[in-house]
Amino acid sequence: MSAPLVRALLALGILAGSAYFALTTPARLGLDLKGGTQIVLETKDSPTVQTGREATDRAVEVLRRRVDALGIAEPSLTRSGDTRIIVELPGVQDPREAAEVIGRTAQLTFHPVVGVEAPQPTPSPSPSPTEPAGEDGEIVLDDEDGQPVRLGPPALTGDGVEGAQARIDPATGRGWFVTIDFKGAGRESWEQLTGKAACAPPGDPTRRVAIVLDEQVISSPQVSEGVPCGVGITGGTTEITGTFTQEEAQDLAILIRGGALPVPVEVIEQRTVGPTLGAEAIDASAKAAVIGVALTGLFIVVVYRLIGGIAVVALAGYSLISYATLVALGATLTLPGLAGFVLAIGMAIDANVLVFERAREEYVAAKKKTLRTAVATGFSKAWTAIVDSNVTTLLAAGLLFFLASGPVRGFGVTLSIGVLASMVSALIVTRVLAEWAVSRRRVAEHPQVSGVANPGRVREWLTARDFDLMRSGRRWLAGSAIVMVLAIAGIGYRGLDLGVEFTGGRLVEYSTSAAVDVETARTAVADAGFPRAVVQESGENNISVRTGDLTNDQEFEIRQRLEEVVGGEVTKERDELIGPSLGDELRTKALIALAVALAAQLLYLAIRFRWTMGASAVSAMAHDVVVLVGVFAWLGKPIDGVFLAALLTVIGYSVNDAVVVFDRVRELWNADRKPGYQRVVNSAVLQTVPRTVNTGIGALVILTALAFLGGDSLTDFAVALLIGITVGTYSSVFVAGPLSIELERRSPSPPPVRKTSPVRSKVERDSSGAVV
């Protein structure tokens, strides 16, 4: 079976499988797209249980029962690491009740009352039940009436509870109470506890049984006089009575029915996204994708004609493959992930452009080659550049997945899938279609139609002028150094506006039904008790509030104050809460991600290229990082997780560009070293400029569409990539190239090792046959 036939069958199989998954498997949308609340809990050590994977798994099961009792559709609870639990609650826009119910430790215990403490002249805090105040584990707590009582050790815990239900007195229609059903050993323990209490005379404090929830006595009723001494309450059922409202009784029943958490938990992260914001993001990203891809496709067709049209068809195949892979793996599509999907479409063009430009070179340089041969050679010679450039992008995407958190990880997953799908699309689907198209007789008779036969206007223009860009290499480096100094000055002078992800705190974004002045909104927030909160406009009729510690009740108070000054409806569109410890952790991870990105890229390039080239590529990448961060500092834009995603993408793109240039340098340098390294670098730059220009235009078109149509949530992301890709395109030519020349001058490459054949004596004879 021939290689083209194998590729054709493989391409057909991939597309058919992708179509099957795309049509039969629905996409799993993240909460930032479909709306809802995400709460990240962290388990803490208790005096009796150390947190860990096993304790966290038990806590997940308890929390799942609590969430199910809340009646939320399609909730998701997963363990992250050994001590964290991610709870996703679709459709929940006010997380106050949910966070209170699922986050409470709910340590339910039943204690015998062994005495009543004398009233203290001055109030003093009651000791914790975990710190005995008397002998044999006795503790002192205030009962529901505020009177201190001495309790014996717990005779029964929440593990013995089978279920609980909030009920109302059927006779009066008033008076909510909670019934508790016991199970297994809990039935016997309850009988023994109440049987011992029943032996005390009526009215004696020791006839009472205290029910303690989260270190508070919620009820301490006396055992009924009809209960026999030593027998207790049988049947495995009891009631908790008190002055419960319906909501209090139902919440208590949920907690008891859910069970006790094995360890305490703490809310370290909370995100809420309104459903309209997610729908708008999907709609805006879809428009940006359609318009960006249409314009890019039109540009590719104009430049590459027939094979450009084939590339557009292959891009459609790429979109199908990447989407099918996403849903087949069950990956969650987040807002940054959606942007990554749109961006990857632009980056997928790069592999096609590399091949097409190489095919043009082969056909123009060797007139005897057929179109099919030129295309096949283009694929073969572009292979190393495609692999090297995509591996560097995959390294950045992998760092996002392992070191980032939340939606940004979704961007790393989507970008990784997009890069792999682009390679499959370009090297298999595009190749099959391109080789088939250029083999047609009509195309062979009119090669100009193919788009391969002409060198392209950019290449013709450069060839006619024979630019020597590297002659001014030191000037380019000096100019880049000045730009870096300005960027660093912006970082030092303006500082970095770190988002709540890196500093900890809370960021809430509201949309208002009527326009409101930011100063008026700032006054309203100050009146709610937060005069130091950062209040800013974040779009038309949108107000964002960022502050430190802010509880759910305090956030509700701020919303009410804003409604008063607006005189209309105020809707919460986005709500992000990051605990201080998590903020420190994420900030550390961001720095580690950047350091590891530099080290990983340098290591890979050192293996694939000479060290001077690798060091130059990484230095150009560091230049791009500093410039991008400096520009954002001067503009006063936030440095958050989405910016981190853009920054690491720029790192991959920057190295991608440099790799393409140095791949050509390596090829030309190994073929002929007579012109000298500087001339070789200059030739490599000029030969790869058409690819750089065409790929850059394709990516910039899509990002521009994303910046203008992607909405407020994606604008900064697109702007960061626009700046980064522009700077990265510049640095791959005017920083990486000149710097490698300077390094080669100080540490020149060793001469190539040439293979020599054994010397053989040559015998010559004259016309007579005699040896000369």
C-alpha positions in Angstrom: 0.0 0.0 0.0 1.5 3.3 -1.1 2.2 6.1 1.4 -0.3 8.6 -0.2 -3.0 6.0 0.1 -2.2 5.3 3.7 -2.3 9.0 4.5 -5.6 9.4 2.7 -7.2 6.5 4.7 -5.8 7.9 7.9 -7.1 11.3 7.2 -10.5 9.9 6.3 -10.6 7.8 9.5 -9.6 10.8 11.7 -12.3 13.1 10.2 -14.9 10.4 10.4 -14.1 9.7 14.1 -14.1 13.4 14.8 -17.4 13.9 13.2 -18.9 11.0 15.3 -17.7 12.5 18.6 -18.7 16.0 17.6 -22.3 15.0 16.7 -22.9 12.5 19.6 -21.0 14.1 22.6 -22.2 17.4 24.0 -19.5 19.9 25.1 -19.0 20.3 28.8 -19.2 24.1 29.5 -17.5 25.6 32.5 -19.4 27.7 34.9 -17.9 30.9 33.5 -19.8 30.1 30.3 -23.1 28.6 31.6 -23.3 30.6 34.8 -23.2 29.4 38.4 -20.9 29.3 41.4 -17.6 27.4 42.0 -16.4 27.0 45.5 -12.9 25.6 46.3 -12.6 24.2 49.8 -9.5 23.2 51.7 -9.6 20.6 54.4 -7.8 21.4 57.7 -6.3 19.2 60.4 -8.6 18.5 63.4 -7.5 17.4 66.9 -8.6 13.8 66.1 -8.1 13.5 62.3 -5.2 14.6 60.1 -6.2 15.8 56.7 -5.1 13.9 53.6 -6.4 12.1 50.6 -8.6 9.6 52.5 -10.1 12.3 54.8 -10.7 14.5 51.8 -12.4 11.7 49.9 -14.8 11.1 52.9 -15.5 14.9 53.0 -16.4 14.9 49.3 -19.0 12.2 50.0 -20.5 14.1 52.9 -20.5 17.3 50.8 -22.2 15.5 47.9 -25.1 14.5 50.1 -25.4 18.1 51.4 -25.4 19.5 47.9 -27.9 16.9 46.7 -30.2 18.0 49.5 -30.0 21.6 48.2 -31.8 20.5 45.1 -29.2 21.9 42.6 -29.3 20.5 39.1 -26.1 18.7 37.9 -23.7 19.7 40.6 -20.1 18.6 40.4 -17.8 17.8 43.3 -14.2 16.6 42.7 -11.1 16.3 44.8 -8.1 18.4 43.7 -4.8 17.2 45.1 -4.9 15.8 48.6 -6.6 18.6 50.5 -8.8 20.5 48.1 -12.4 20.0 47.0 -13.9 21.8 43.9 -17.7 22.3 44.2 -19.5 23.5 41.0 -23.1 24.6 41.4 -24.6 25.5 38.0 -27.3 28.2 38.1 -26.5 29.3 41.7 -26.1 33.1 41.6 -26.2 33.9 45.3 -23.7 31.6 47.0 -24.4 32.7 50.6 -26.7 29.9 51.5 -24.8 27.2 49.6 -21.4 28.3 51.0 -22.9 28.3 54.6 -24.5 24.9 54.3 -21.8 22.9 52.5 -18.9 24.6 54.3 -20.0 24.0 57.8 -18.2 21.3 59.7 -21.4 20.1 61.3 -19.8 18.0 64.1 -23.0 16.6 65.5 -22.7 15.0 69.0 -25.1 14.0 71.8 -24.0 14.5 75.4 -25.4 13.7 78.8 -25.8 16.8 81.0 -23.9 16.1 84.2 -24.6 19.5 86.0 -25.3 23.2 85.8 -22.5 25.7 86.3 -23.0 28.7 88.7 -23.5 32.0 86.8 -20.2 33.9 86.4 -20.1 37.6 87.5 -18.2 38.5 84.3 -18.8 36.7 81.0 -15.9 34.6 79.8 -15.7 32.5 76.7 -16.8 28.9 77.0 -14.1 26.3 76.4 -14.2 24.4 73.2 -15.5 20.8 73.4 -12.1 19.7 72.2 -10.5 21.2 75.3 -12.0 19.5 78.4 -12.9 21.9 81.3 -13.3 19.1 83.8 -12.5 15.5 84.5 -13.2 12.6 82.1 -13.5 14.9 79.1 -16.3 17.0 80.5 -16.9 20.4 78.9 -18.9 23.5 79.7 -21.1 25.1 77.0 -24.0 27.6 77.1 -27.3 25.9 76.4 -30.0 27.3 74.1 -31.1 29.7 76.9 -27.6 31.0 77.5 -27.1 29.1 80.7 -23.7 27.3 81.2 -24.1 23.6 81.5 -21.6 20.9 82.2 -21.6 18.1 79.6 -20.2 14.7 79.8 -18.2 13.0 76.9 -20.2 12.5 73.7 -22.2 9.3 73.8 -23.2 9.4 70.2 -21.9 11.2 67.1 -23.4 12.0 63.7 -22.1 8.8 62.3 -25.0 7.0 64.0 -27.6 9.2 62.3 -29.5 7.7 59.3 -31.6 10.7 58.3 -33.3 13.9 59.4 -36.4 15.7 58.2 -37.8 19.2 58.9 -41.5 19.0 60.0 -44.2 21.2 61.2 -46.6 20.5 64.1 -49.7 19.0 62.3 -52.0 20.0 65.1 -51.3 23.7 65.2 -49.6 24.3 61.8 -46.9 26.1 63.7 -43.7 25.2 65.4 -41.1 23.7 63.1 -39.0 20.8 64.5 -36.6 18.2 63.2 -36.9 14.5 63.4 -33.8 12.3 63.6 -33.6 8.7 62.7 -30.8 6.6 64.0 -29.1 3.6 62.5 -27.1 0.6 63.6 -25.1 1.1 66.8 -26.6 4.6 67.0 -30.0 3.2 68.0 -28.5 1.4 70.9 -26.3 4.4 72.0 -29.4 6.6 71.9 -31.4 4.2 74.0 -28.5 3.9 76.6 -28.1 7.7 76.7 -31.8 8.5 77.2 -32.2 5.5 79.5 -29.5 6.8 81.9 -30.9 10.3 81.8 -34.5 9.0 82.6 -33.2 7.7 86.0 -32.9 11.3 87.2 -36.0 12.9 88.8 -38.1 15.3 86.7 -36.7 18.8 86.7 -33.1 17.6 87.5 -30.6 19.0 85.0 -29.1 15.5 84.6 -32.3 14.3 83.1 -31.5 16.4 80.0 -29.6 15.4 76.8 -27.6 18.0 75.0 -27.5 18.0 71.2 -24.4 19.9 70.1 -23.8 21.1 66.6 -20.5 22.8 65.7 -19.7 23.4 69.4 -23.1 25.0 70.1 -25.9 23.4 72.1 -28.8 23.6 69.7 -31.2 21.8 72.0 -31.0 20.2 75.5 -34.5 18.8 76.2 -35.4 16.7 79.2 -36.3 13.1 78.6 -40.0 12.6 78.9 -41.4 11.4 82.2 -42.9 8.4 80.4 -39.5 7.0 79.4 -38.5 4.1 81.8 -35.2 4.3 83.7 -32.6 2.2 82.1 -34.7 1.6 79.0 -34.6 4.9 77.2 -36.3 6.0 74.0 -36.6 3.0 71.7 -37.6 2.9 68.0 -34.5 4.7 66.7 -36.3 8.1 66.3 -36.3 11.3 68.2 -37.2 15.0 67.7 -35.3 18.2 68.1 -37.6 21.0 69.1 -37.1 24.7 69.6 -37.9 28.1 68.2 -37.0 27.1 64.6 -38.1 29.0 61.6 -38.9 26.9 58.5 -35.5 27.9 56.9 -33.6 27.1 60.1 -35.3 23.7 60.5 -34.6 22.8 56.9 -31.0 23.9 57.0 -30.5 21.9 60.2 -32.0 18.8 58.7 -29.7 19.1 55.6 -26.7 19.3 57.8 -27.7 16.4 60.0 -28.8 14.3 57.0 -25.5 15.1 55.1 -23.5 13.9 58.1 -20.5 15.3 59.8 -17.4 16.2 57.9 -14.4 14.2 59.1 -12.2 17.4 59.1 -13.0 21.1 59.1 -13.0 22.9 55.7 -12.2 26.4 54.7 -13.4 28.3 51.6 -10.2 29.5 49.8 -11.8 30.4 46.5 -15.2 31.3 45.2 -16.3 32.3 41.8 -19.7 33.3 40.6 -20.6 34.1 37.0 -24.0 35.4 35.8 -25.7 33.4 33.0 -25.9 36.4 30.7 -22.2 37.0 30.9 -21.4 33.5 29.9 -23.9 33.6 27.0 -22.5 36.9 25.8 -19.0 35.5 26.0 -20.0 32.5 23.9 -21.8 34.7 21.4 -18.9 37.2 21.2 -16.3 34.5 20.8 -18.3 32.7 18.1 -18.6 36.0 16.1 -14.9 36.7 16.5 -14.1 33.2 15.4 -16.4 33.4 12.3 -15.2 36.8 11.2 -11.5 36.1 12.1 -11.5 32.8 10.3 -13.3 34.2 7.3 -10.9 37.1 6.9 -7.9 34.9 7.5 -9.2 32.3 5.0 -9.7 35.0 2.4 -6.2 36.2 3.0 -4.7 32.7 2.6 -6.7 32.1 -0.6 -5.5 35.4 -2.1 -1.9 34.7 -1.2 -1.7 30.9 -2.0 -4.6 30.5 -4.5 -5.5 26.8 -4.9 -3.5 25.4 -2.1 -4.7 28.3 0.0 -8.2 27.2 -0.6 -7.2 23.7 0.4 -5.7 25.1 3.6 -9.0 26.7 4.4 -10.8 23.4 4.0 -8.1 21.8 6.2 -8.7 24.4 8.8 -12.4 23.4 8.9 -11.1 19.8 9.4 -8.8 21.1 12.1 -11.7 22.8 13.9 -13.6 19.5 13.8 -10.7 17.5 15.0 -9.9 19.8 17.9 -13.5 20.1 19.0 -14.1 16.4 18.8 -10.9 15.7 20.9 -12.1 18.2 23.5 -15.5 16.6 24.0 -14.2 13.0 23.7 -11.7 13.7 26.5 -14.5 15.2 28.6 -12.5 18.4 29.0 -14.3 21.5 30.3 -14.6 24.4 27.9 -13.9 27.6 29.8 -13.9 31.2 28.7 -10.1 31.4 28.4 -10.3 28.0 26.8 -12.8 29.3 24.2 -10.3 32.1 23.5 -7.6 29.5 23.2 -9.7 27.6 20.7 -10.1 30.8 18.6 -6.4 31.6 18.9 -5.3 28.0 18.0 -7.2 28.4 14.7 -4.8 31.3 13.9 -1.8 29.3 15.0 -2.9 26.3 12.9 -2.3 28.4 9.8 1.4 28.5 10.7 2.1 24.9 9.8 0.4 25.3 6.4 2.3 28.5 5.6 5.6 26.8 6.5 4.9 24.0 4.1 3.6 26.3 1.3 6.5 28.7 1.5 8.9 25.8 1.4 7.1 24.2 -1.6 7.4 27.6 -3.4 11.1 27.7 -2.8 11.6 24.2 -4.1 9.6 24.8 -7.2 11.2 28.1 -8.1 14.7 27.0 -7.3 14.4 23.8 -9.4 12.4 24.3 -12.5 12.4 20.7 -13.4 10.4 19.7 -10.4 6.7 18.9 -10.8 4.2 20.6 -8.6 3.5 17.3 -6.7 7.3 16.8 -6.1 7.7 20.4 -4.9 4.7 20.0 -2.5 6.0 16.7 -1.2 9.5 18.2 -0.7 8.0 21.2 1.1 6.2 18.9 3.6 9.4 16.9 4.1 11.7 19.9 4.7 9.2 21.8 6.8 8.7 18.9 9.2 11.5 19.8 11.6 10.5 23.4 11.9 6.8 22.4 12.5 7.7 19.9 15.2 10.2 22.2 17.0 7.9 25.2 16.9 4.8 23.2 18.1 6.8 21.5 20.9 7.7 24.9 22.3 4.1 26.0 22.3 3.1 22.7 24.0 5.6 23.3 26.7 3.9 26.6 27.5 0.5 25.0 27.4 1.6 22.2 29.7 2.9 24.7 32.2 -0.5 26.4 32.2 -2.2 23.1 33.0 0.1 22.0 35.8 0.8 25.4 37.4 -2.3 27.4 36.8 -5.8 26.9 38.4 -9.4 27.4 37.5 -10.4 28.5 34.0 -6.8 29.2 33.0 -6.1 25.5 33.1 -8.9 25.1 30.6 -6.9 27.4 28.3 -3.9 25.2 28.6 -5.9 22.1 27.7 -7.6 23.8 24.7 -4.3 25.2 23.5 -2.6 21.8 23.8 -5.4 20.1 21.9 -5.3 22.8 19.3 -1.6 22.5 18.7 -1.8 18.7 18.3 -4.8 19.0 16.1 -3.1 21.6 13.9 -0.2 19.2 13.3 -2.5 16.4 12.3 -4.5 18.7 10.1 -1.4 20.2 8.3 0.7 17.1 8.0 -2.0 14.6 7.1 -5.3 16.3 5.9 -3.7 19.2 4.1 -1.0 17.0 2.5 -3.5 14.5 1.2 -5.7 17.3 -0.4 -2.7 19.3 -1.7 -1.0 16.4 -3.3 -4.2 15.3 -4.9 -5.0 18.8 -6.2 -1.6 19.6 -7.8 -1.6 16.2 -9.5 -4.6 17.1 -11.6 -3.8 17.5 -15.3 -5.4 21.0 -15.6 -3.5 22.3 -12.6 -0.2 20.8 -14.0 -0.9 22.6 -17.3 -1.6 25.9 -15.5 0.8 25.8 -12.6 0.3 29.5 -11.7 -3.2 28.5 -10.4 -1.7 26.2 -7.7 -0.1 29.0 -5.8 3.2 27.1 -5.6 4.7 28.2 -9.0 5.1 31.9 -8.1 7.5 33.0 -5.3 5.2 35.5 -3.8 5.3 39.3 -3.8 7.1 39.6 -0.4 9.8 37.2 -1.5 10.2 38.9 -4.9 10.4 42.3 -3.2 13.1 41.1 -0.8 15.1 39.3 -3.4 15.2 42.3 -5.7 16.6 44.5 -3.0 18.9 42.0 -1.2 18.6 43.6 2.2 21.4 43.2 4.7 19.5 43.4 7.9 22.2 41.9 10.1 24.7 44.5 9.1 23.1 46.8 11.7 22.7 44.0 14.3 24.2 46.0 17.1 21.9 48.9 16.4 18.9 46.6 16.6 20.1 45.2 19.9 20.7 48.7 21.3 17.2 49.8 20.3 15.7 46.7 21.9 17.7 47.5 25.1 16.2 51.0 25.2 12.7 49.5 24.8 13.4 47.1 27.7 14.6 49.9 29.9 11.4 51.8 29.3 9.3 48.7 30.1 11.2 48.1 33.3 10.8 51.8 34.2 7.0 51.3 33.8 7.1 48.4 36.2 9.1 50.3 38.7 7.2 53.6 38.4 3.6 52.5 37.9 3.9 49.2 39.6 1.9 46.0 38.7 -1.8 46.0 39.2 -2.0 42.4 40.5 -5.4 40.8 40.4 -7.1 39.2 43.3 -5.8 35.8 42.1 -2.3 36.9 43.1 -3.1 39.1 46.1 -6.1 37.5 47.7 -9.3 39.3 48.2 -12.6 39.6 46.3 -13.6 41.1 43.0 -17.3 41.6 42.2 -18.5 43.0 38.9 -22.1 44.4 38.7 -24.2 45.5 35.8 -26.6 48.3 36.5 -30.0 49.0 34.8 -29.0 52.7 34.6 -25.8 54.6 34.2 -24.1 55.5 37.5 -21.1 57.7 38.1 -18.1 55.9 39.5 -17.7 58.4 42.3 -21.3 57.9 43.4 -20.7 54.1 43.3 -17.5 54.6 45.3 -19.5 56.5 48.0 -22.1 53.8 48.2 -19.5 51.1 48.7 -17.8 53.3 51.4 -21.2 53.7 53.1 -21.5 49.9 53.2 -18.3 49.8 55.3 -15.6 49.5 52.7 -14.0 53.0 52.2 -10.8 51.5 50.9 -12.3 49.3 48.2 -11.2 49.9 44.6 -14.3 50.9 42.6 -13.9 51.2 38.9 -15.9 51.3 35.7 -15.5 48.0 33.8 -17.6 48.7 30.7 -20.9 50.4 29.8 -23.2 50.4 32.9 -20.7 48.0 34.7 -19.1 48.7 38.1 -16.3 46.5 39.6 -15.5 46.4 43.3 -12.3 45.0 44.6 -11.4 44.7 48.2 -9.8 42.4 50.8 -11.8 40.3 53.2 -15.5 40.4 52.1 -18.1 38.0 53.3 -21.1 37.0 51.3 -23.4 39.0 53.6 -21.2 42.1 53.2 -21.3 41.7 49.4 -25.1 41.5 49.6 -25.0 44.8 51.6 -22.8 46.5 48.9 -25.3 45.4 46.2 -28.2 46.9 48.2 -26.4 50.2 48.6 -25.7 50.3 44.9 -29.3 49.6 44.1 -30.2 52.6 46.2 -28.0 55.0 44.3 -28.8 53.5 40.9 -32.5 53.6 41.6 -32.9 50.4 39.6 -31.7 46.8 39.4 -28.1 45.8 40.1 -27.1 42.4 38.8 -24.0 40.5 39.9 -22.2 39.4 36.7 -18.9 38.1 38.1 -17.7 37.3 41.6 -14.2 36.1 42.5 -13.0 35.3 46.0 -9.4 34.2 46.6 -8.1 33.5 50.1 -4.8 35.1 51.1 -3.0 31.8 51.3 -4.2 30.8 47.9 -3.2 34.2 46.5 0.3 33.7 47.8 0.3 30.2 46.3 -0.9 31.4 42.9 1.6 34.2 42.8 4.4 31.8 43.6 3.2 29.4 40.9 3.1 32.2 38.4 6.7 33.0 39.1 7.6 29.3 39.0 5.8 29.0 35.7 7.8 31.8 34.1 11.1 30.4 35.4 10.3 26.9 34.3 9.1 28.1 30.9 12.5 29.8 30.4 14.4 26.8 31.6 12.3 24.3 29.6 12.6 26.3 26.4 16.4 26.7 26.9 16.9 23.0 27.6 14.8 21.9 24.5 16.6 24.4 22.2 20.0 23.4 23.6 19.2 19.9 22.6 17.8 20.7 19.2 20.2 23.6 18.3 23.6 24.9 19.0 23.8 26.7 22.4 24.3 30.1 20.8 21.0 29.8 18.9 19.1 28.4 22.0 20.4 31.2 24.2 19.5 33.8 21.6 16.0 32.5 21.2 15.4 32.4 25.0 16.9 35.9 25.4 14.5 37.2 22.7 11.6 35.4 24.6 12.7 37.1 27.9 12.7 40.4 26.0 9.1 39.9 24.9 8.0 39.0 28.4 9.6 42.2 29.9 8.1 44.4 27.2 4.6 42.9 27.5 4.6 43.2 31.3 6.0 46.8 31.0 3.3 47.8 28.6 0.6 46.5 30.8 2.2 48.3 33.7 2.2 51.6 31.8 -1.5 51.0 30.7 -2.5 50.2 34.3 -4.1 46.9 33.1 -4.6 44.0 35.6 -2.0 41.2 35.9 -4.2 38.2 36.6 -4.6 34.6 35.6 -5.9 35.4 32.1 -2.8 37.6 31.6 -0.7 34.7 32.7 -2.3 32.6 30.0 -1.6 35.2 27.4 2.0 35.7 28.6 2.8 32.0 28.4 1.2 31.8 25.0 3.4 34.7 23.9 6.4 32.8 25.2 5.5 29.8 23.0 4.8 32.0 20.0 8.1 34.0 20.4 10.2 30.8 20.6 8.1 29.4 17.7 9.2 32.3 15.5 12.8 32.1 16.5 12.8 28.3 15.9 11.7 28.8 12.4 14.5 31.2 11.7 17.2 29.1 13.4 16.0 26.0 11.7 16.8 27.7 8.4 20.1 29.0 9.8 21.1 25.5 10.8 20.2 24.1 7.3 22.1 26.8 5.5 25.1 26.8 7.9 25.5 23.0 7.6 25.3 23.3 3.8 27.8 26.0 3.2 29.9 28.1 5.7 31.9 30.1 3.2 29.7 33.3 3.3 30.1 33.5 7.1 27.7 33.2 9.9 26.3 36.8 9.6 25.4 36.4 6.0 23.9 33.0 6.7 21.7 34.5 9.4 20.7 37.3 7.1 19.8 34.9 4.3 17.8 32.7 6.7 15.8 35.8 8.0 15.0 36.9 4.4 14.0 33.4 3.4 11.6 33.0 6.3 10.2 36.6 6.3 7.3 35.6 4.0 6.2 32.8 6.4 6.6 35.2 9.4 4.5 38.0 7.7 1.8 35.7 6.4 1.5 33.8 9.7 1.5 37.0 11.7 -1.2 38.5 9.6 -3.4 35.4 10.1 -3.0 35.5 13.9 -3.4 39.2 14.2 -6.6 39.2 12.1 -8.2 36.7 14.5 -6.9 38.5 17.6 -8.1 41.8 16.4 -11.6 40.4 15.9 -11.4 38.9 19.4 -10.3 42.2 20.9 -13.2 44.2 19.3 -15.9 41.5 19.5 -14.9 39.3 22.4 -16.4 41.5 25.1 -14.8 43.0 28.2 -13.9 39.6 29.6 -11.6 38.8 26.6 -10.4 42.3 25.5 -7.4 42.4 27.8 -6.5 38.8 26.8 -6.6 39.7 23.1 -4.7 43.0 23.6 -1.9 41.1 25.5 -1.6 38.7 22.7 -1.6 41.4 20.0 1.2 43.2 21.8 3.1 40.0 22.5 2.8 38.6 19.0 3.9 41.9 17.4 6.9 42.2 19.7 7.7 38.5 19.3 7.7 38.8 15.5 10.1 41.7 15.8 12.4 40.0 18.3 12.8 36.8 16.3 14.4 38.8 13.6 16.0 41.8 15.3 17.0 40.4 18.7 17.5 36.6 18.3 19.4 36.9 15.0 21.8 39.7 15.9 22.4 38.2 19.4 23.3 34.8 17.9 25.8 36.6 15.6 27.5 38.3 18.7 27.6 35.0 20.6 29.1 33.2 17.5 31.9 35.8 17.3 32.9 35.1 20.9 32.5 31.3 20.6 32.6 30.3 16.9 31.2 27.0 15.8 33.7 24.1 15.2 34.3 23.2 11.6 32.1 20.5 10.3 33.4 17.0 10.4 33.7 15.7 6.9 33.8 12.0 6.0 36.9 11.0 4.0 37.3 7.9 1.8 40.5 5.7 1.9 43.3 6.9 -0.5 43.8 4.6 -3.4 46.8 4.7 -5.8 46.0 5.6 -9.3 47.9 3.9 -12.1 48.1 5.6 -15.5 49.4 4.1 -18.8 50.5 5.7 -22.0 49.2 4.9 -25.5 51.4 1.8 -25.7 50.2 0.4 -22.4 53.3 1.1 -20.4 53.0 2.4 -16.9 53.7 6.1 -16.6 
